[in-house]
Amino acid sequence: GLGGFAPGKIVDLDISKGTWIIQKTGFLGSETTVDQDIAFQKKLGSIFFGGEGFVLQKLSGTGIAFVAACGDFNIVDLKPGEKYKVSTANAVGWQETVTYSIEAAGGIKTALFGGEGLFVTTLTGPGKIIIQSMTLPDLANSLIPYLPQKSD
């Protein structure tokens, strides 16, 4: 069986219907007919990619690939020119027909103290996108109140 890196969902993508760009932690496995390549960010300012690194995976060819997300996820089918703005860490993947740009969110205060939400990705259709409801840091922070506390 397959399992993701954290509690969440797994989706199967038919790569025969189009190439996908996936964040590096999203890919779980695929049929041998699916090709994996590296896709780099388009802009120098996007190198930080919300703490996720600047390398994305490109899945092409034919066959089924399995992609994992933390928490739940939504698959949105964007119309031509339709835009979707999301925290970069929540953008799991998108079809190659979708254009994307990554920019810093907020000003210097956000840059210094903003943490995970530091970058925002704008995805522009046409094509499908996968957005996760939670990131691994979100999950970890939500569990802190339930962990044993050190007593003096």
Backbone hydrogen bonds, N-H to C=O, Kabsch-Sander energy under -0.5 kcal/mol:
donor,donor_aa,acceptor,acceptor_aa,energy
9,K,69,A,-0.8
9,K,71,G,-0.9
11,V,67,V,-2.8
13,L,11,V,-0.5
13,L,65,A,-3.1
15,I,13,L,-1.2
15,I,63,G,-2.4
16,S,63,G,-0.6
17,K,14,D,-1.7
18,G,15,I,-1.8
20,W,59,L,-2.3
21,I,94,W,-3.2
22,I,57,Q,-3.0
23,Q,92,V,-3.2
24,K,55,V,-0.6
26,G,23,Q,-2.2
27,F,23,Q,-0.6
28,L,66,F,-2.9
29,G,66,F,-1.1
31,E,64,I,-2.2
34,V,31,E,-1.8
35,D,33,T,-0.5
35,D,60,S,-3.2
37,D,58,K,-2.2
39,A,56,L,-4.1
40,F,38,I,-0.5
41,Q,54,F,-1.1
46,S,43,K,-1.6
47,I,44,L,-1.7
49,F,46,S,-1.0
51,G,48,F,-2.1
52,E,49,F,-2.1
53,G,48,F,-1.0
56,L,39,A,-3.0
57,Q,22,I,-3.0
58,K,37,D,-2.7
59,L,20,W,-3.1
59,L,57,Q,-0.5
60,S,35,D,-2.2
60,S,58,K,-0.5
62,T,33,T,-1.8
65,A,13,L,-2.2
66,F,29,G,-3.3
67,V,11,V,-2.6
68,A,26,G,-3.0
69,A,9,K,-2.4
71,G,7,P,-2.5
74,N,131,I,-2.5
76,V,74,N,-0.6
76,V,129,I,-2.1
78,L,76,V,-0.9
78,L,127,G,-2.8
81,G,125,G,-2.0
82,E,79,K,-2.1
84,Y,123,L,-2.2
86,V,121,T,-2.4
88,T,119,F,-2.2
90,N,87,S,-2.1
91,A,87,S,-0.5
91,A,88,T,-1.3
92,V,90,N,-1.0
92,V,130,I,-1.9
93,G,130,I,-1.4
94,W,21,I,-2.3
95,Q,128,K,-2.5
96,E,19,T,-2.9
98,V,95,Q,-2.0
99,T,124,T,-2.2
101,S,122,T,-1.7
103,E,120,V,-2.5
105,A,118,L,-3.0
111,A,107,G,-2.1
112,L,108,I,-2.2
113,F,109,K,-2.5
114,G,110,T,-2.7
117,G,114,G,-1.0
118,L,115,G,-1.3
119,F,116,E,-0.7
120,V,103,E,-2.9
121,T,86,V,-3.2
122,T,101,S,-2.9
123,L,84,Y,-2.9
123,L,121,T,-0.6
124,T,99,T,-2.8
125,G,82,E,-2.9
127,G,78,L,-1.9
129,I,76,V,-2.3
130,I,93,G,-3.0
131,I,74,N,-2.6
132,Q,90,N,-2.7
133,S,72,D,-3.3
134,M,70,C,-1.4
139,L,135,T,-2.3
140,A,136,L,-2.6
141,N,137,P,-2.5
142,S,138,D,-2.0
143,L,139,L,-1.1
143,L,140,A,-0.6
144,I,140,A,-0.9
146,Y,143,L,-1.7
147,L,143,L,-0.5
147,L,144,I,-1.5
